[in-house]
Amino acid sequence: MAEEHNNANTIDNLHTSSPGSGSAPEEPGLVEELQQALVAKAEEAKGLNDKYLRLAAEFDNYKRLIQRDQRDQIRFGNEHLIKELLPVVDNLERAIKASQNGGSSEVLIQGVDLTLKQLTGALTRFHVIPVETAGQPFDPAKHQAVVSVASEKIPERHIVDELQRGYLLHDRILRAAMVTVSTGRADSAPGTDSTIGTA
């Protein structure tokens, strides 16, 4: 009898202390909290996605503007130089017209000389400068030896004469100067052009 009573008490105790019986009221609050967090994260994700789409659209616009600027730079990059050259063309046309109308050769020469100075000034403003040649040591990077001659006055491997002017753009060679180079005194001259640019 005593055993049956103890067993009954034990079963009653199991019913009263079953797990989860105290947490049942908390579950609806936890679910609601998780749902609110989920909604907040969804709104945050939507906001970030909108921001990304705006940035992507802005970047596409920026890329199109840069490409248009590059195209314009290629098409109109020489605009300032051409504007500087147009007055030179005008003066040459005037010189030709004056010579055709019976102008004197002296006036024509003066006009061409002034036009050349104007053209040289325009090139200088765009950092195009002549390569120095007269009396300079021969430099294969800037000079192209066309003829070598013996000279009593000009030292060996120095420039005697300029046949065609060379030009630099800033510090880059646009065109090497075509020059005559001294081989030194006649009795010690090597006499070949191949010796000029190989040392």
VOTINU-361318 format. One line per field, with one value per atom (N, C-alpha, C): residue number from 1; residue in three letters; atom name; x, y, z negated. Coordinates in pm, whole numbers, plus 50000, padded with zeros to 5 digits. Layout:
BEGIN
nr <- NUM/...
rest <- ALA/...
atom <- CA/...
x <- X/...
y <- Y/...
z <- Z/...
END
This chain:
BEGIN
nr <- 1/1/1/2/2/2/3/3/3/4/4/4/5/5/5/6/6/6/7/7/7/8/8/8/9/9/9/10/10/10/11/11/11/12/12/12/13/13/13/14/14/14/15/15/15/16/16/16/17/17/17/18/18/18/19/19/19/20/20/20/21/21/21/22/22/22/23/23/23/24/24/24/25/25/25/26/26/26/27/27/27/28/28/28/29/29/29/30/30/30/31/31/31/32/32/32/33/33/33/34/34/34/35/35/35/36/36/36/37/37/37/38/38/38/39/39/39/40/40/40/41/41/41/42/42/42/43/43/43/44/44/44/45/45/45/46/46/46/47/47/47/48/48/48/49/49/49/50/50/50/51/51/51/52/52/52/53/53/53/54/54/54/55/55/55/56/56/56/57/57/57/58/58/58/59/59/59/60/60/60/61/61/61/62/62/62/63/63/63/64/64/64/65/65/65/66/66/66/67/67/67/68/68/68/69/69/69/70/70/70/71/71/71/72/72/72/73/73/73/74/74/74/75/75/75/76/76/76/77/77/77/78/78/78/79/79/79/80/80/80/81/81/81/82/82/82/83/83/83/84/84/84/85/85/85/86/86/86/87/87/87/88/88/88/89/89/89/90/90/90/91/91/91/92/92/92/93/93/93/94/94/94/95/95/95/96/96/96/97/97/97/98/98/98/99/99/99/100/100/100/101/101/101/102/102/102/103/103/103/104/104/104/105/105/105/106/106/106/107/107/107/108/108/108/109/109/109/110/110/110/111/111/111/112/112/112/113/113/113/114/114/114/115/115/115/116/116/116/117/117/117/118/118/118/119/119/119/120/120/120/121/121/121/122/122/122/123/123/123/124/124/124/125/125/125/126/126/126/127/127/127/128/128/128/129/129/129/130/130/130/131/131/131/132/132/132/133/133/133/134/134/134/135/135/135/136/136/136/137/137/137/138/138/138/139/139/139/140/140/140/141/141/141/142/142/142/143/143/143/144/144/144/145/145/145/146/146/146/147/147/147/148/148/148/149/149/149/150/150/150/151/151/151/152/152/152/153/153/153/154/154/154/155/155/155/156/156/156/157/157/157/158/158/158/159/159/159/160/160/160/161/161/161/162/162/162/163/163/163/164/164/164/165/165/165/166/166/166/167/167/167/168/168/168/169/169/169/170/170/170/171/171/171/172/172/172/173/173/173/174/174/174/175/175/175/176/176/176/177/177/177/178/178/178/179/179/179/180/180/180/181/181/181/182/182/182/183/183/183/184/184/184/185/185/185/186/186/186/187/187/187/188/188/188/189/189/189/190/190/190/191/191/191/192/192/192/193/193/193/194/194/194/195/195/195/196/196/196/197/197/197/198/198/198/199/199/199
rest <- MET/MET/MET/ALA/ALA/ALA/GLU/GLU/GLU/GLU/GLU/GLU/HIS/HIS/HIS/ASN/ASN/ASN/ASN/ASN/ASN/ALA/ALA/ALA/ASN/ASN/ASN/THR/THR/THR/ILE/ILE/ILE/ASP/ASP/ASP/ASN/ASN/ASN/LEU/LEU/LEU/HIS/HIS/HIS/THR/THR/THR/SER/SER/SER/SER/SER/SER/PRO/PRO/PRO/GLY/GLY/GLY/SER/SER/SER/GLY/GLY/GLY/SER/SER/SER/ALA/ALA/ALA/PRO/PRO/PRO/GLU/GLU/GLU/GLU/GLU/GLU/PRO/PRO/PRO/GLY/GLY/GLY/LEU/LEU/LEU/VAL/VAL/VAL/GLU/GLU/GLU/GLU/GLU/GLU/LEU/LEU/LEU/GLN/GLN/GLN/GLN/GLN/GLN/ALA/ALA/ALA/LEU/LEU/LEU/VAL/VAL/VAL/ALA/ALA/ALA/LYS/LYS/LYS/ALA/ALA/ALA/GLU/GLU/GLU/GLU/GLU/GLU/ALA/ALA/ALA/LYS/LYS/LYS/GLY/GLY/GLY/LEU/LEU/LEU/ASN/ASN/ASN/ASP/ASP/ASP/LYS/LYS/LYS/TYR/TYR/TYR/LEU/LEU/LEU/ARG/ARG/ARG/LEU/LEU/LEU/ALA/ALA/ALA/ALA/ALA/ALA/GLU/GLU/GLU/PHE/PHE/PHE/ASP/ASP/ASP/ASN/ASN/ASN/TYR/TYR/TYR/LYS/LYS/LYS/ARG/ARG/ARG/LEU/LEU/LEU/ILE/ILE/ILE/GLN/GLN/GLN/ARG/ARG/ARG/ASP/ASP/ASP/GLN/GLN/GLN/ARG/ARG/ARG/ASP/ASP/ASP/GLN/GLN/GLN/ILE/ILE/ILE/ARG/ARG/ARG/PHE/PHE/PHE/GLY/GLY/GLY/ASN/ASN/ASN/GLU/GLU/GLU/HIS/HIS/HIS/LEU/LEU/LEU/ILE/ILE/ILE/LYS/LYS/LYS/GLU/GLU/GLU/LEU/LEU/LEU/LEU/LEU/LEU/PRO/PRO/PRO/VAL/VAL/VAL/VAL/VAL/VAL/ASP/ASP/ASP/ASN/ASN/ASN/LEU/LEU/LEU/GLU/GLU/GLU/ARG/ARG/ARG/ALA/ALA/ALA/ILE/ILE/ILE/LYS/LYS/LYS/ALA/ALA/ALA/SER/SER/SER/GLN/GLN/GLN/ASN/ASN/ASN/GLY/GLY/GLY/GLY/GLY/GLY/SER/SER/SER/SER/SER/SER/GLU/GLU/GLU/VAL/VAL/VAL/LEU/LEU/LEU/ILE/ILE/ILE/GLN/GLN/GLN/GLY/GLY/GLY/VAL/VAL/VAL/ASP/ASP/ASP/LEU/LEU/LEU/THR/THR/THR/LEU/LEU/LEU/LYS/LYS/LYS/GLN/GLN/GLN/LEU/LEU/LEU/THR/THR/THR/GLY/GLY/GLY/ALA/ALA/ALA/LEU/LEU/LEU/THR/THR/THR/ARG/ARG/ARG/PHE/PHE/PHE/HIS/HIS/HIS/VAL/VAL/VAL/ILE/ILE/ILE/PRO/PRO/PRO/VAL/VAL/VAL/GLU/GLU/GLU/THR/THR/THR/ALA/ALA/ALA/GLY/GLY/GLY/GLN/GLN/GLN/PRO/PRO/PRO/PHE/PHE/PHE/ASP/ASP/ASP/PRO/PRO/PRO/ALA/ALA/ALA/LYS/LYS/LYS/HIS/HIS/HIS/GLN/GLN/GLN/ALA/ALA/ALA/VAL/VAL/VAL/VAL/VAL/VAL/SER/SER/SER/VAL/VAL/VAL/ALA/ALA/ALA/SER/SER/SER/GLU/GLU/GLU/LYS/LYS/LYS/ILE/ILE/ILE/PRO/PRO/PRO/GLU/GLU/GLU/ARG/ARG/ARG/HIS/HIS/HIS/ILE/ILE/ILE/VAL/VAL/VAL/ASP/ASP/ASP/GLU/GLU/GLU/LEU/LEU/LEU/GLN/GLN/GLN/ARG/ARG/ARG/GLY/GLY/GLY/TYR/TYR/TYR/LEU/LEU/LEU/LEU/LEU/LEU/HIS/HIS/HIS/ASP/ASP/ASP/ARG/ARG/ARG/ILE/ILE/ILE/LEU/LEU/LEU/ARG/ARG/ARG/ALA/ALA/ALA/ALA/ALA/ALA/MET/MET/MET/VAL/VAL/VAL/THR/THR/THR/VAL/VAL/VAL/SER/SER/SER/THR/THR/THR/GLY/GLY/GLY/ARG/ARG/ARG/ALA/ALA/ALA/ASP/ASP/ASP/SER/SER/SER/ALA/ALA/ALA/PRO/PRO/PRO/GLY/GLY/GLY/THR/THR/THR/ASP/ASP/ASP/SER/SER/SER/THR/THR/THR/ILE/ILE/ILE/GLY/GLY/GLY/THR/THR/THR/ALA/ALA/ALA
atom <- N/CA/C/N/CA/C/N/CA/C/N/CA/C/N/CA/C/N/CA/C/N/CA/C/N/CA/C/N/CA/C/N/CA/C/N/CA/C/N/CA/C/N/CA/C/N/CA/C/N/CA/C/N/CA/C/N/CA/C/N/CA/C/N/CA/C/N/CA/C/N/CA/C/N/CA/C/N/CA/C/N/CA/C/N/CA/C/N/CA/C/N/CA/C/N/CA/C/N/CA/C/N/CA/C/N/CA/C/N/CA/C/N/CA/C/N/CA/C/N/CA/C/N/CA/C/N/CA/C/N/CA/C/N/CA/C/N/CA/C/N/CA/C/N/CA/C/N/CA/C/N/CA/C/N/CA/C/N/CA/C/N/CA/C/N/CA/C/N/CA/C/N/CA/C/N/CA/C/N/CA/C/N/CA/C/N/CA/C/N/CA/C/N/CA/C/N/CA/C/N/CA/C/N/CA/C/N/CA/C/N/CA/C/N/CA/C/N/CA/C/N/CA/C/N/CA/C/N/CA/C/N/CA/C/N/CA/C/N/CA/C/N/CA/C/N/CA/C/N/CA/C/N/CA/C/N/CA/C/N/CA/C/N/CA/C/N/CA/C/N/CA/C/N/CA/C/N/CA/C/N/CA/C/N/CA/C/N/CA/C/N/CA/C/N/CA/C/N/CA/C/N/CA/C/N/CA/C/N/CA/C/N/CA/C/N/CA/C/N/CA/C/N/CA/C/N/CA/C/N/CA/C/N/CA/C/N/CA/C/N/CA/C/N/CA/C/N/CA/C/N/CA/C/N/CA/C/N/CA/C/N/CA/C/N/CA/C/N/CA/C/N/CA/C/N/CA/C/N/CA/C/N/CA/C/N/CA/C/N/CA/C/N/CA/C/N/CA/C/N/CA/C/N/CA/C/N/CA/C/N/CA/C/N/CA/C/N/CA/C/N/CA/C/N/CA/C/N/CA/C/N/CA/C/N/CA/C/N/CA/C/N/CA/C/N/CA/C/N/CA/C/N/CA/C/N/CA/C/N/CA/C/N/CA/C/N/CA/C/N/CA/C/N/CA/C/N/CA/C/N/CA/C/N/CA/C/N/CA/C/N/CA/C/N/CA/C/N/CA/C/N/CA/C/N/CA/C/N/CA/C/N/CA/C/N/CA/C/N/CA/C/N/CA/C/N/CA/C/N/CA/C/N/CA/C/N/CA/C/N/CA/C/N/CA/C/N/CA/C/N/CA/C/N/CA/C/N/CA/C/N/CA/C/N/CA/C/N/CA/C/N/CA/C/N/CA/C/N/CA/C/N/CA/C/N/CA/C/N/CA/C/N/CA/C/N/CA/C/N/CA/C/N/CA/C/N/CA/C/N/CA/C/N/CA/C/N/CA/C/N/CA/C/N/CA/C/N/CA/C/N/CA/C/N/CA/C/N/CA/C/N/CA/C/N/CA/C/N/CA/C/N/CA/C/N/CA/C/N/CA/C/N/CA/C/N/CA/C/N/CA/C/N/CA/C/N/CA/C/N/CA/C/N/CA/C/N/CA/C/N/CA/C/N/CA/C
x <- 50083/50000/50087/50191/50280/50349/50382/50449/50357/50231/50135/50117/50114/50098/50217/50338/50460/50462/50417/50413/50316/50203/50103/50160/50232/50294/50396/50473/50576/50512/50405/50336/50278/50220/50167/50278/50394/50507/50552/50550/50588/50495/50365/50267/50288/50318/50329/50460/50565/50695/50737/50641/50674/50748/50851/50931/50852/50884/50817/50687/50641/50513/50522/50643/50658/50691/50743/50786/50678/50565/50457/50411/50395/50350/50456/50588/50694/50705/50663/50682/50617/50497/50439/50521/50575/50657/50787/50849/50973/50951/50844/50813/50787/50712/50683/50811/50903/51030/51114/51116/51191/51129/50997/50929/50963/50964/51000/51145/51236/51376/51388/51311/51313/51263/51155/51100/51204/51270/51371/51487/51531/51642/51599/51475/51425/51423/51380/51378/51520/51611/51751/51809/51781/51829/51772/51644/51581/51647/51676/51742/51881/51957/52090/52083/51984/51968/51935/51847/51814/51938/52017/52140/52237/52247/52334/52287/52156/52103/52130/52115/52143/52290/52379/52523/52560/52499/52527/52482/52366/52316/52408/52452/52542/52675/52726/52852/52838/52724/52699/52697/52632/52628/52769/52844/52982/53066/53050/53126/53091/52962/52921/52980/52981/53039/53189/53261/53404/53430/53351/53369/53341/53238/53208/53322/53375/53487/53610/53634/53748/53730/53608/53581/53602/53552/53569/53717/53791/53934/54007/53970/54032/53994/53867/53820/53869/53871/53900/54027/54111/54232/54329/54328/54421/54359/54244/54170/54254/54321/54398/54515/54582/54694/54646/54535/54483/54444/54384/54349/54474/54584/54709/54766/54739/54796/54714/54586/54501/54552/54598/54654/54776/54854/54969/54921/54815/54757/54706/54640/54590/54704/54816/54929/54993/55000/55055/54964/54835/54741/54756/54774/54794/54923/55028/55157/55145/55077/55057/54975/54869/54783/54862/54946/55026/55124/55186/55281/55210/55088/55011/54965/54948/54905/55023/55141/55257/55337/55328/55408/55555/55643/55787/55830/55939/55991/56039/56088/56136/56021/55908/55790/55744/55748/55708/55799/55928/56024/56000/55975/55947/55821/55719/55594/55611/55687/55711/55794/55890/55975/55891/55803/55714/55620/55574/55484/55557/55681/55762/55782/55810/55826/55697/55585/55456/55431/55465/55447/55537/55663/55757/55708/55652/55597/55481/55395/55281/55328/55428/55481/55546/55616/55681/55578/55465/55359/55305/55321/55279/55399/55507/55626/55697/55683/55760/55880/55999/56119/56221/56305/56404/56515/56570/56686/56810/56894/57017/57116/57179/57272/57408/57409/57532/57641/57753/57866/57845/57730/57700/57766/57798/57846/57736/57774/57676/57610/57476/57397/57300/57322/57235/57089/57060/56921/56849/56927/56867/56907/57016/57071/57081/57057/57076/57188/57299/57415/57389/57395/57374/57508/57597/57728/57833/57949/58062/58169/58224/58323/58440/58555/58672/58659/58704/58694/58813/58870/58981/58931/58806/58754/58667/58588/58492/58557/58555/58617/58548/58620/58566/58437/58341/58213/58129/58151/58068/57997/57887/57802/57860/57874/57925/57810/57704/57595/57463/57354/57220/57152/57112/57045/56894/56842/56698/56681/56604/56588/56507/56550/56477/56398/56300/56212/56186/56173/56136/55996/55918/55793/55817/55827/55876/56015/56031/56163/56162/56060/56050/56083/56162/56198/56078/56039/55939/56007/56121/56197/56343/56430/56574/56622/56723/56781/56876/56865/56957/57079/57197/57316/57436/57533/57667/57758/57839/57922/58070/58147/58291/58363/58460/58547/58683/58691/58816/58903/59029/59122/59129/59159/59158/59255/59371/59471/59435/59333/59295/59151/59088/58945/58924/58830/58799/58732/58652/58598/58476/58413/58293/58181/58060/57944/57912/57950/57912/57976/58082/58148/58078/57985/57925/57833/57741/57638/57665/57788/57812/57887/57944/58025/57938
y <- 49881/50000/50125/50119/50235/50260/50150/50167/50231/50191/50249/50397/50436/50577/50658/50601/50672/50688/50582/50591/50698/50708/50810/50949/50969/51100/51134/51035/51059/51100/51036/51070/51210/51244/51380/51484/51450/51543/51565/51459/51471/51566/51555/51642/51788/51812/51952/52017/51932/51990/51956/51940/51906/52023/51992/52098/52178/52308/52396/52452/52408/52459/52604/52651/52791/52883/52830/52917/52940/52875/52889/53033/53110/53247/53334/53295/53378/53362/53251/53223/53327/53370/53471/53601/53642/53764/53749/53632/53606/53606/53543/53539/53680/53758/53896/53979/53958/54031/53993/53864/53817/53871/53876/53930/54078/54153/54295/54313/54229/54236/54201/54103/54063/54176/54241/54354/54467/54495/54602/54570/54444/54404/54410/54372/54378/54523/54616/54758/54811/54766/54807/54756/54629/54572/54646/54683/54757/54894/54960/55089/55079/54976/54957/54926/54846/54813/54938/55025/55151/55239/55243/55324/55270/55137/55076/55109/55101/55131/55277/55369/55510/55531/55468/55481/55422/55308/55246/55338/55401/55492/55615/55669/55784/55748/55627/55584/55569/55515/55503/55641/55737/55874/55934/55913/55964/55903/55771/55701/55756/55783/55839/55978/56060/56195/56189/56098/56084/56040/55943/55896/56008/56090/56202/56305/56332/56426/56374/56242/56185/56197/56172/56187/56332/56425/56568/56607/56551/56582/56534/56417/56364/56450/56487/56564/56708/56770/56914/56946/56844/56865/56966/56982/57075/57212/57238/57360/57487/57494/57615/57633/57522/57532/57580/57525/57563/57711/57759/57902/57990/57943/58019/58017/57909/57895/57968/57993/58056/58193/58281/58409/58391/58286/58259/58228/58146/58114/58241/58327/58455/58537/58546/58627/58567/58434/58371/58397/58390/58420/58563/58657/58798/58815/58744/58755/58705/58593/58538/58635/58690/58785/58909/58958/59078/59050/58931/58899/58881/58828/58811/58945/59044/59177/59267/59207/59284/59348/59298/59353/59319/59400/59378/59255/59193/59073/59107/59229/59268/59270/59324/59326/59184/59099/58959/58888/58910/58848/58896/59026/59080/59017/59003/58944/58799/58724/58583/58573/58660/58660/58688/58788/58819/58702/58637/58522/58407/58384/58279/58309/58434/58472/58450/58482/58462/58313/58230/58086/58030/58075/58029/58068/58189/58234/58148/58111/58025/57888/57833/57702/57711/57820/57837/57842/57906/57912/57773/57681/57542/57453/57516/57446/57365/57407/57347/57438/57386/57469/57400/57480/57418/57349/57244/57175/57260/57280/57357/57274/57338/57265/57335/57463/57532/57517/57452/57437/57337/57270/57176/57040/56966/56829/56745/56655/56569/56476/56477/56392/56310/56178/56096/56099/56136/56142/56263/56367/56491/56526/56469/56506/56384/56408/56304/56349/56275/56312/56272/56370/56345/56342/56433/56444/56467/56408/56439/56508/56617/56696/56730/56745/56791/56941/56985/57127/57168/57280/57335/57407/57458/57542/57464/57369/57297/57168/57143/57021/56895/56785/56657/56622/56563/56519/56637/56756/56873/56911/56983/57015/57134/57115/57221/57305/57238/57310/57235/57311/57253/57252/57134/57121/57128/57077/57087/57095/57193/57217/57105/57069/56972/57044/56973/57037/56944/57008/56940/56985/56892/56926/56898/57005/56995/56931/56808/56744/56621/56609/56495/56541/56460/56493/56472/56580/56566/56527/56591/56562/56594/56498/56522/56621/56699/56795/56722/56751/56695/56788/56731/56815/56760/56850/56813/56810/56705/56687/56692/56755/56769/56638/56605/56491/56539/56668/56725/56773/56784/56833/56734/56785/56703/56587/56606/56499/56386/56411/56306/56262/56302/56273/56126/56057/55920/55910/56014/56021/55938/55878/55798/55844/55842/55881/55777/55652/55545/55563/55642/55661/55763/55838/55951/55904/55816/55782/55659/55603/55476/55486/55601/55611/55625
z <- 50000/50000/50000/49921/49911/50045/50118/50248/50348/50353/50446/50419/50294/50259/50307/50289/50334/50485/50554/50700/50746/50681/50717/50696/50583/50557/50665/50707/50808/50940/50981/51105/51097/50981/50963/50975/50917/50925/51070/51150/51291/51365/51335/51402/51364/51239/51193/51237/51256/51291/51434/51527/51665/51733/51812/51872/51973/51981/52076/52027/51912/51866/51826/51779/51739/51854/51971/52080/52184/52171/52269/52285/52179/52198/52266/52259/52315/52467/52524/52666/52757/52738/52827/52825/52711/52703/52780/52773/52843/52994/53040/53183/53236/53156/53198/53207/53113/53115/53238/53268/53385/53514/53520/53640/53659/53549/53559/53607/53554/53597/53745/53788/53929/54019/53977/54055/54062/53948/53945/54040/54037/54125/54272/54299/54437/54486/54400/54438/54458/54370/54384/54516/54548/54674/54794/54786/54895/54912/54799/54805/54866/54825/54881/55030/55071/55213/55295/55240/55308/55322/55213/55217/55322/55329/55430/55571/55594/55727/55766/55668/55695/55730/55651/55677/55814/55848/55977/56091/56075/56178/56189/56074/56076/56143/56114/56174/56326/56371/56515/56582/56516/56569/56576/56468/56463/56575/56597/56701/56839/56862/56991/57012/56905/56915/56947/56880/56903/57047/57095/57233/57332/57305/57394/57392/57270/57260/57336/57327/57399/57549/57598/57741/57785/57703/57736/57734/57639/57629/57754/57803/57925/58045/58054/58170/58169/58049/58042/57964/57941/57859/57917/58050/58116/58142/58083/58114/58090/57974/57941/58037/58070/58164/58300/58346/58478/58479/58370/58362/58373/58315/58324/58466/58540/58674/58781/58754/58855/58900/58808/58855/58945/58923/59009/59150/59160/59291/59357/59279/59334/59395/59321/59369/59495/59501/59621/59742/59718/59828/59875/59781/59818/59898/59856/59926/60070/60088/60223/60308/60246/60319/60360/60270/60300/60414/60415/60522/60655/60652/60775/60832/60745/60789/60826/60842/60888/60778/60655/60545/60564/60506/60522/60443/60487/60420/60280/60260/60127/60026/60069/59981/59952/60052/60033/59934/59947/59855/59712/59695/59561/59503/59589/59543/59500/59580/59545/59418/59402/59283/59158/59166/59052/59022/59127/59109/59040/59081/59017/58869/58837/58696/58618/58682/58618/58593/58690/58676/58567/58567/58463/58324/58312/58183/58139/58234/58200/58152/58220/58179/58040/58015/57885/57772/57798/57695/57662/57755/57730/57697/57652/57602/57709/57836/57945/57969/57942/57954/58044/58116/58205/58128/58187/58131/58160/58059/58078/58159/58256/58342/58356/58385/58423/58317/58356/58265/58153/58149/58041/58066/57961/57981/58046/58133/58200/58098/58098/58007/58091/58104/58189/58148/58022/57977/58035/58072/58122/58265/58311/58441/58532/58659/58761/58854/58851/58933/59077/59167/59309/59382/59344/59407/59299/59318/59230/59313/59259/59333/59243/59303/59228/59202/59084/59050/58965/59003/58925/58800/58806/58697/58599/58650/58565/58514/58384/58331/58384/58373/58419/58342/58416/58360/58308/58367/58341/58471/58457/58573/58648/58780/58866/58920/58968/59033/59010/59013/58998/59136/59181/59311/59297/59187/59158/59007/58965/58821/58755/58634/58552/58445/58387/58287/58170/58053/57929/57888/57835/57766/57619/57540/57402/57409/57357/57364/57455/57541/57632/57774/57843/57981/58074/58144/58250/58381/58407/58528/58502/58534/58516/58622/58586/58680/58775/58904/59003/59010/58986/58968/59043/59061/59109/58987/58976/58857/58894/58807/58830/58798/58884/58856/58802/58774/58725/58841/58818/58920/59036/59152/59273/59264/59199/59196/59100/59006/58911/58928/59041/59060/59094/59024/59059/59195/59233/59368/59396/59295/59320/59230/59283/59203/59098/59120/59027/58892/58879/58751/58665/58724/58650/58540/58570/58471/58390/58396/58330/58201/58169/58048/57927
END
